[in-house]
Amino acid sequence: MRIHRIALCSFAGVDSAEVNFDTVGVTVIEGDNEAGKTTVVTALHLLLDRKVRDRSNKEEVKAIRPVHRDADPEVEADISTGPYRFVFSKRWGRTSSRNATMLEVTAPSREQLTGDEAHDRAYEILDETLDASLLQALQVHQGAELLLPTFEDTELGAALDAAAGTVSDEDRHVDLWTAIEAEYREYWTPTGREKSSVAESRHQLEEAEAGVASLEEQLRGIESDAETAARLADDEERLAVAVADASESRDVCRRRVEAAEILENELSARERELGVADRDHERAREDQRQRVGLVDDLGGQERHLAELHGQAEQSAPALAAARRLSKNAEDAWSAAQKRLDEAQKSSELADRDREYLRQIIEAGQFRGRHERLLAAREQLEAADTVIDEINLEDEDIDRIEAAERALIQAQAAAQAGSATVTASALDDVTLVIDGAAVQVVQGDERVLHVTDAMEIAVPETLRLTVAAGAEARQRASDVADATAELRRLCEQSAVSDLSAARAARQRRVDAERERREALSAMERDLADLTVEEIAKRAERLAARVAAYQTERVAEAPLPPDEKTATRAALDLRDELKERQSEFKEAESAHRSAQTAVSAEEMNHAVLGASIQAAERATADARQRLESARAQITDEELDERVAATGATARTAQTARNSAQNQLEAADIDSLRSRLSNAEASAERAEDQLAANRIERRDLLVSLELRGEHGLDTRLGLARAERDSLAAEHRSLEARAAASKLLHEVFERRRAEAQQRYREPFKQHIERFGRIAYGGSFNVEVGDDLGIERRALDGLTLDVSQLSTGAREQLGIIARLACATLVSPDGGGAPVILDDALGWSDPARLKDMGAAINKAGDDCQIIILTCTPGRYAHVGNATVVRLPTS
């Protein structure tokens, strides 16, 4: 994050102020006590606090309202963070207004929002691009103890920890966590509310500020110019001393740099001499290596020529023997080829005969399968017809049987309880029973059961009516119902009676069995084919059998059956394999013999050519060695190598000595100091000239207007207010720090940060050597805390250092952290509120150079009421706040 500008209006004791900051570099804000320096930082914090909206009535908002006038405090900041550039403003009014909060984003794309939308969008951008813990950790607040930024016990450690994203050992933080809890309880209740001691301190400060504001209203005006003139008089003396000091410091630095540059030129000269000596020595050694190579080359060539002559003497007999073996192998190969062709033809004929006989068998098998399938299909269709016609199940038979049993039982019951009429014919007679004529012959006897009512008549002679009782009539009704139920069930199953139903059910069961048998037979014969495919295969096999009988032309007779043909084919196949093996062996022997002949012929030819080439190479090697020895002998060459080697060693010793002297001088740190001293001297001279002009104008103005008394009462009131303010800021800072540390550490105390250790150490030493010299080193622990400092050969624990030295290390560590986490505009600004109060003038100069160097990579904002303290920050931009 970078702060470009901040503007305040009616904010606490500041009527109106606007400060512009260098986004990379150092901005020093100077002003008297209560001029509004710390108020600028307070305004920034309040603007960036997501919990404080423009309508908030929190204590923080009440504290910034101006005293003795009805005005709403306002703050506006121009900020860039990540890819965003925006202007964010708030006005804390007593009534709600949509325009009290405004946000104008200019990059990466334009946005313009007001009210809660502006508030929420601003913190959405900040959450995306800014680590709030890092912003807090890089600040040094006025009145708070400046601790070293260790990984375990400061906000900076939490920020670096969050940047690293790693996890540390929880057990290492138990004691620290206990201490943090204890500090937190000093200022906050278990529910997070601040304790009464903080509120009482705030109340006392508000009363003191009200008293100061009342006096300031009375004395504001001429008093301000008088104070400014007095201050300028004091500043003129201080600035004159600063100009003299800066000029002297610049001259000293310049003389040191000039001395170091002489050493640097001396090192360059020694390095050039060493380069010349090394090249001369290397050329001598290379000539020596070449001479040894020439000797070795000649010896090798002579040995090689002798070997070639010996090989040539053995080559001729081997060539003649290879040619005889090649002719014999060629004859054996031709004979094996002929036997292989004959065996191949016999084996192929036997395979065709066996296939022909197998196809005869398969054709018969497929015809049988086809006939069985047709029969099974007919059986399946007949069974399906019966099954479709008869829809009787065992349950239907059971119901008909039950209905018939019920009918028989009803009939038996009716007969047992009905009236019985017995008619015996004494002569042939015709009876009319219930209207139906019945012929009865003499001696015949009829027994009639009356279940309801019955009329028996002898035509023209007698009519007899017999009536049954109520019980008989009921039983007759039961018989009728049972008869109707039996008839209904038989009609439903399309049968006449139980016997017919049983016969129909048996036919259906037989049909289902025949259907299953037909399906099983079809499944066996079909396998994975259809009936049509089986028929086609049978036809194709029959056609092949007929065709082979006409096509076969061979002297060997056809085997009588497939088994005999198979046995003959296997025998001939074994014979074919033997012939193939014989042929391969003969062919391999033939190729090997040809290869041997070619190799011997090639070897013989190559030996002849090689001997000629070796003879020429030997002569050339002898000529080169003789020519080289004619120019310089072997002994002279060895002497030259020894002499150049001694010269190179002497030059190396001289060069190392020059380099050690230059490293001891640390020319880079000297140049940084000189650059800073030159800028500091120029700035001091400009400030002195500006001071004199401003003081002269003020004195003229005061002479014309006169003075109206001193401000003794106001001085006393301010002193009391300043004391209370310092105490309250210290109290609030400790309370806020304990709360922030409690929240951050509770979130992240289990995390560790290792990868920043080495770069963090390097950055600390980089700025420390500017401030302390080239012997400055530090030891950084696993928790990124500075454990020891080494300077001029003396190593001390940090706890053994003075308060000023520890404070300086704290500032240097924050500068190192800021440069680490601020690439390409990232990270957050370093804010120092009147730090380095325990540093002596000499150390202030060197710390100014270190701060100036850090400003090359990050944004640094310094608030001070003591201008001379930061006069040695060479390239700083100074902003002077007017007295309120």
PyMOL commands that set and color helices and strands:
alter all, ss='L'
color gray80, all
select helices_A, chain A and resi 37-47+59-64+98-100+115-129+132-137+155-164+170-187+196-219+222-389+394-417+470-492+498-526+531-551+562-631+634-665+667-705+712-748+757-772+798-800+803-821+823-825+841-854+867-870
alter helices_A, ss='H'
color red, helices_A
select strands_A, chain A and resi 2-11+14-20+25-30+74-81+84-91+101-107+111-114+139-140+419-424+429-433+436-440+445-450+453-458+462-467+777-780+786-791+794-797+830-833+859-864+877-880
alter strands_A, ss='S'
color yellow, strands_A
deselect
rebuild
show_as cartoon
